[in-house]
Structure formats: structure tokens, C-alpha cells
Amino acid sequence: MSATSTTANRLFVMEKFGTDPGSLSAEVYIPENFPKNGPLVVVLHGSTQSAESYDTGSGWSALAEEFGVALLFPGQKKANNAIGSFNWFKRSDSHRGGGEPLSIRQMITQVVDDHAIDPSQVFITGMSSGGAMTSVMLATYPEVFAGGAIIAGLPYRSANTLMQAMFRMNGYGGPSDRRLNALVRGASHFTGPWPTISVWHGDSDTTVDKSNASGIVRQWQKIHKVEGPPTRVEMVDGFPREVWCDPDGREVIEYYIIEEMGHGTPISAEGDEGLGEEGKYMLEVGISSTRHIADFWGLTRLGAEHLAEPITAA
């Protein structure tokens, strides 16, 4: 088992998890009600954030405790990036088998082994640079994930340098849709079934232009064979949700553009089902992306079923 130590909050630092070529940190949260063969969510913070601050703002550990979900929080170090961003745009950190993606893959392997996690129920989400690195992980290690959620992020390999990254964040240029699709297909030798994709973005985001969100959707539409308009559009907590379903009727892509929201993670901290805490880049807009992403992945249903199972004597 890997060595761990406790942080000031409920997360535990995982000291060892492989060769760690990306030189990242790792923290985990395993709730007391976590069932054997339960699910894992990997959560990637944004620039200037930490695992702890993102967890506090998003409410992921509160939801994990509610439904028996394990959490892994990869963390960036200032030595790698001055503002604590994941280096999603660097060639050395956007390919399978090296850099930050391999470090995150090694963390996942360690947590799955240590805590008897169902390897078919591993999910990943992130915001801003963490959202862009979520795109990287879904493309480079698609066999690892059942689903991913990208918040205020960018498509995989939309930039290969810092200068390109700044242009893409501002909504300028970028690969064609055909090239975006080819980049995901060329990132591994995987043939499917592909992870489901949840995309969230504020329509007033001046840090990462909302055109990147539609680019992510288009990057994955052809892979999921759901090109064209959405299967349906519905209102969820007052916001439009676009959904694409595969030929079997399974929801494979969902897309939220949050009206009048800037750069950050949408939260709803009030009420009986409130999660998280308002703060920098954690935006109180009346909809909890954390809860709805968990719903999309089936974690709230799965968790409720696990927690309802009778406890038998050993």
C-alpha cells in the first residue's frame, strides 16, 4: 500500500505512486461508507488553486461522503508552473506515456489497488487548466475512464505552445473539427467504448472563451457517432442542457452553457442539496455542476443502491 499522511482537512497525501515523471502531488479522500468495488472520481484543480481549495469550493468530498465515492486530487507544484496550472499545452505533458498524464495515470493505478476500486467506474473532472488536462487524460488514456467532465476547459491538443494556448483561450484559431477528432483518435490505440463527456462553460467567461466548449463537444461528437444537432434540449435548474444520445439511446455527451457566468465552476451551495462554497472561481449561480455531473455518471444512483444494501455479519 502507498504511504499517506493527513492534511489539515479531510484529504490524505499519497506519498508514493510510481515514477511520477510529471512531478505532481496527490491527495485522496476515501469516505467511511465507501463500498468494496466502489467508484473513483479524479478531480483536477484550476490555476492558482489547490486540491483543498477546489474541494471546498466544488463540494466533491461532501458528495463523496453522501454517496460512498472515492476521490483522487492530483496537484500541480509551483516548480512546474508559476501559477499552479497543469501544463496541458506542453508537448511533454499532453501525450500518453510521459509527463503529467503518466503521473496521473500512476496515481489512479495506486488508488485503485489500495482501496479495491472498480476499475470500470473511474471518472475524471477538472476546471480551467484542470479542465484542459481532463481533455488530455480522456484522449490519452480513454480505456481508464467511464466518463469525463470538462469545466471552463479546452479541447485536446488545441495548442502546443504557451503562445498558442493564450490565443486559444481567447477564442482565436485552432485545429479544424476534422483535425480535433483525429488528435483524439491518434492519442492512443483505443477503439472504444469511449468515455461519456460532460461540458460546462460560462457564456461570460473572459479567461477561456466559450467557443472552446463547443470545440470540445465537436471533438467528441464524431468519436461517439452523434454528429449534428442535440438529441434533445431540456431545462435543468433554469439552464439549458443539450444532450446527444447514441443509437442505443444512451446519453454520451451533455453540454451546459451557463448564462451570465464568468470563469469558474458553477455551484449551488444553498438548500438541502447544496454543495460547495462560493469563492474565487467557485461561482454561485444556482446550479451544482458537481451534483449534476455525478448524476450524469450514475454515481448518485449507484451510491444510493450501495448504501441501501443490508449489512451482513462477517
VENZI-V991027 format. One record per residue. N is the residue number from 1. RES is the residue in one letter. OMEGA is omega as a letter, one per 30 degrees, with the letter a starting at -180 (none if undefined). Layout:
n,res,omega
N,RES,OMEGA
N,RES,OMEGA
This chain:
n,res,omega
1,M,a
2,S,l
3,A,l
4,T,l
5,S,a
6,T,l
7,T,a
8,A,l
9,N,a
10,R,a
11,L,l
12,F,l
13,V,l
14,M,a
15,E,a
16,K,l
17,F,l
18,G,a
19,T,l
20,D,a
21,P,l
22,G,l
23,S,l
24,L,l
25,S,a
26,A,l
27,E,a
28,V,l
29,Y,l
30,I,a
31,P,a
32,E,a
33,N,a
34,F,a
35,P,l
36,K,a
37,N,l
38,G,a
39,P,l
40,L,l
41,V,l
42,V,a
43,V,a
44,L,a
45,H,l
46,G,l
47,S,a
48,T,l
49,Q,l
50,S,l
51,A,a
52,E,a
53,S,l
54,Y,l
55,D,l
56,T,a
57,G,a
58,S,a
59,G,a
60,W,a
61,S,l
62,A,l
63,L,l
64,A,l
65,E,a
66,E,a
67,F,l
68,G,a
69,V,l
70,A,a
71,L,l
72,L,a
73,F,l
74,P,a
75,G,l
76,Q,l
77,K,a
78,K,l
79,A,a
80,N,a
81,N,a
82,A,a
83,I,l
84,G,l
85,S,l
86,F,a
87,N,a
88,W,a
89,F,a
90,K,l
91,R,a
92,S,a
93,D,l
94,S,a
95,H,l
96,R,l
97,G,l
98,G,l
99,G,a
100,E,l
101,P,l
102,L,l
103,S,l
104,I,l
105,R,l
106,Q,l
107,M,a
108,I,l
109,T,a
110,Q,a
111,V,l
112,V,l
113,D,a
114,D,a
115,H,l
116,A,l
117,I,l
118,D,a
119,P,l
120,S,a
121,Q,l
122,V,a
123,F,a
124,I,l
125,T,l
126,G,a
127,M,l
128,S,l
129,S,l
130,G,l
131,G,l
132,A,l
133,M,l
134,T,l
135,S,l
136,V,a
137,M,l
138,L,l
139,A,a
140,T,l
141,Y,a
142,P,a
143,E,a
144,V,a
145,F,l
146,A,l
147,G,l
148,G,l
149,A,a
150,I,a
151,I,l
152,A,a
153,G,a
154,L,l
155,P,l
156,Y,l
157,R,l
158,S,l
159,A,l
160,N,l
161,T,l
162,L,l
163,M,l
164,Q,a
165,A,l
166,M,l
167,F,a
168,R,l
169,M,l
170,N,l
171,G,a
172,Y,l
173,G,l
174,G,a
175,P,l
176,S,l
177,D,l
178,R,l
179,R,l
180,L,l
181,N,a
182,A,l
183,L,l
184,V,a
185,R,a
186,G,a
187,A,l
188,S,l
189,H,a
190,F,l
191,T,l
192,G,g
193,P,a
194,W,l
195,P,l
196,T,a
197,I,l
198,S,a
199,V,a
200,W,l
201,H,l
202,G,a
203,D,l
204,S,a
205,D,l
206,T,l
207,T,l
208,V,a
209,D,a
210,K,l
211,S,l
212,N,l
213,A,l
214,S,l
215,G,l
216,I,l
217,V,a
218,R,l
219,Q,a
220,W,a
221,Q,a
222,K,l
223,I,l
224,H,l
225,K,l
226,V,l
227,E,l
228,G,a
229,P,a
230,P,l
231,T,l
232,R,l
233,V,a
234,E,l
235,M,l
236,V,a
237,D,l
238,G,a
239,F,l
240,P,l
241,R,l
242,E,a
243,V,l
244,W,a
245,C,l
246,D,a
247,P,l
248,D,l
249,G,a
250,R,l
251,E,a
252,V,l
253,I,l
254,E,a
255,Y,l
256,Y,l
257,I,a
258,I,a
259,E,l
260,E,l
261,M,l
262,G,a
263,H,l
264,G,a
265,T,l
266,P,l
267,I,l
268,S,a
269,A,a
270,E,l
271,G,a
272,D,a
273,E,a
274,G,l
275,L,l
276,G,a
277,E,a
278,E,l
279,G,a
280,K,a
281,Y,l
282,M,a
283,L,l
284,E,a
285,V,l
286,G,l
287,I,a
288,S,l
289,S,a
290,T,a
291,R,a
292,H,l
293,I,l
294,A,l
295,D,a
296,F,l
297,W,a
298,G,a
299,L,l
300,T,l
301,R,a
302,L,a
303,G,l
304,A,l
305,E,l
306,H,a
307,L,l
308,A,a
309,E,l
310,P,l
311,I,a
312,T,a
313,A,a
314,A,none
